[in-house]
Amino acid sequence: MINTILSDFSHVILFPKDKIYTGKLNALNDILLNKYGDYDFFNYFEFNQPLLDFYKSLKEKYSINIFTSGTVQNNLSVRKIIDQIFDNIYTAKDYGVNKTDSTAYELIAKKLNRKTNDIFFVDDQKENLQAAEEAGMTTVLYKDILQFKKEAKKVLT
């Protein structure tokens, strides 16, 4: 039975304000840090507020967590917001794992003290979802909020 939600961060919870930009958000953050030092994060990035609101609505029933690749989420302005919603934030980089490897999801399940089949994982990258499925997780490819809510409600009810 699903009791835990595990969400990717970049291009699921956080997006670039520049809709043309399709690259990695960690790379963009690094460029901006190198160019400007301490910069106004929300001039360049924006939250997927409808998704954050959806996750908040699920907090009473589910453990809500992030599993991401890099460190863009460590910005203090970001943490002030996400720390109120998410129970844990795991970074593949911190554990020396790759999100395309099923052992990464087994490790996160262990950290969460859950079985992999208790976890619902959402990501925008098919290869990450495939690895999570190989580990035993239920997954959904994030495309947009309407599609995600529809698919999530099927899994979570």
C-alpha positions in Angstrom: 0.0 0.0 0.0 1.4 3.4 -1.0 2.2 5.5 2.1 5.0 7.6 0.7 5.4 10.1 -2.2 8.9 10.7 -3.6 9.2 13.6 -6.0 11.9 14.8 -8.3 12.7 18.5 -7.9 13.9 20.1 -11.2 11.3 20.3 -13.9 8.7 18.9 -11.6 8.6 21.2 -8.5 10.9 23.9 -9.8 11.1 25.4 -13.3 13.1 28.1 -15.0 11.2 31.4 -15.5 12.6 31.4 -19.0 10.2 29.0 -20.8 12.7 28.5 -23.6 15.4 27.1 -21.3 15.3 23.3 -21.4 18.6 22.5 -19.7 19.4 21.3 -16.3 18.4 23.6 -13.4 21.5 22.8 -11.4 23.7 23.9 -14.3 21.8 27.1 -14.7 22.1 27.8 -10.9 25.8 27.2 -11.1 26.2 29.6 -14.0 24.2 32.3 -12.2 26.3 31.7 -9.0 29.5 32.0 -10.9 28.3 35.1 -12.8 26.6 37.0 -9.9 27.5 35.3 -6.7 24.5 35.8 -4.4 21.7 36.4 -6.8 17.9 36.8 -6.5 16.9 33.1 -7.1 13.2 33.9 -7.9 14.2 36.2 -10.8 15.3 33.1 -12.6 13.3 30.2 -11.1 9.7 29.6 -10.1 7.9 26.9 -8.1 5.1 24.7 -9.5 2.7 26.2 -7.0 -0.2 24.0 -8.0 1.9 20.9 -7.3 3.2 22.2 -4.0 -0.5 22.9 -3.0 -1.4 19.3 -4.1 1.5 17.9 -2.0 0.4 20.0 1.0 -3.1 18.5 0.7 -1.7 15.0 0.9 0.6 15.6 4.0 -1.9 14.2 6.5 -2.1 10.8 4.8 1.4 10.4 3.1 5.0 11.1 3.8 6.1 13.6 1.1 9.7 13.6 0.1 12.1 14.8 -2.6 14.8 12.8 -4.4 16.8 14.9 -6.8 20.2 14.8 -8.5 21.9 18.0 -7.6 21.8 20.9 -5.2 19.7 23.7 -6.6 17.2 23.0 -3.8 19.7 24.0 -1.1 19.2 27.7 -1.8 18.0 29.3 1.4 15.1 31.0 -0.2 14.0 27.6 -1.6 14.5 25.8 1.7 12.3 28.2 3.6 9.4 27.0 1.4 10.1 23.4 0.7 11.1 22.5 4.3 7.5 23.3 5.3 6.1 20.7 2.9 8.6 17.9 2.5 9.6 15.5 5.2 13.0 14.7 3.7 15.1 15.9 0.9 17.5 13.3 -0.6 20.2 14.1 -3.2 21.7 11.4 -5.4 25.0 13.4 -5.4 25.2 13.2 -1.5 24.9 9.4 -1.6 27.1 8.9 -4.6 24.3 7.2 -6.6 22.7 7.8 -10.0 19.0 8.2 -10.4 19.1 5.9 -13.5 20.2 3.0 -11.2 17.6 1.0 -9.3 19.9 0.7 -6.3 19.5 4.4 -5.8 15.8 3.8 -5.1 16.4 0.9 -2.8 18.8 3.1 -0.8 16.2 5.9 -0.5 13.5 3.3 0.5 15.9 2.1 3.2 16.5 5.8 4.4 12.7 6.3 4.5 12.3 3.0 6.4 9.9 1.9 3.7 9.6 -1.0 1.2 10.0 0.1 -2.3 6.4 -0.9 -3.2 5.2 1.5 -0.5 6.6 4.4 -2.5 5.0 6.5 -5.4 7.7 8.2 -7.4 7.2 11.1 -9.8 9.9 12.3 -12.2 10.1 14.0 -15.6 12.8 11.6 -16.9 11.7 8.2 -18.2 15.1 6.6 -17.4 14.7 7.5 -13.7 11.2 6.1 -13.6 12.4 2.9 -15.2 15.0 2.5 -12.5 12.5 3.2 -9.8 10.1 0.6 -11.3 12.9 -1.9 -11.4 13.4 -1.3 -7.7 9.6 -1.9 -7.1 8.2 1.6 -6.9 5.0 2.8 -8.5 5.8 5.7 -10.9 4.3 8.4 -13.0 6.0 10.6 -15.7 5.3 14.2 -14.8 4.2 16.2 -17.9 1.9 18.9 -16.3 -0.2 19.4 -13.2 -3.5 18.2 -14.6 -2.1 15.0 -16.0 -0.2 14.3 -12.8 -3.1 14.9 -10.5 -5.3 12.6 -12.6 -2.8 9.8 -12.5 -1.8 10.4 -8.9 -5.4 10.2 -7.8 -5.7 6.7 -9.4 -2.6 5.5 -7.6 -3.4 7.1 -4.2 -7.0 6.1 -3.8 
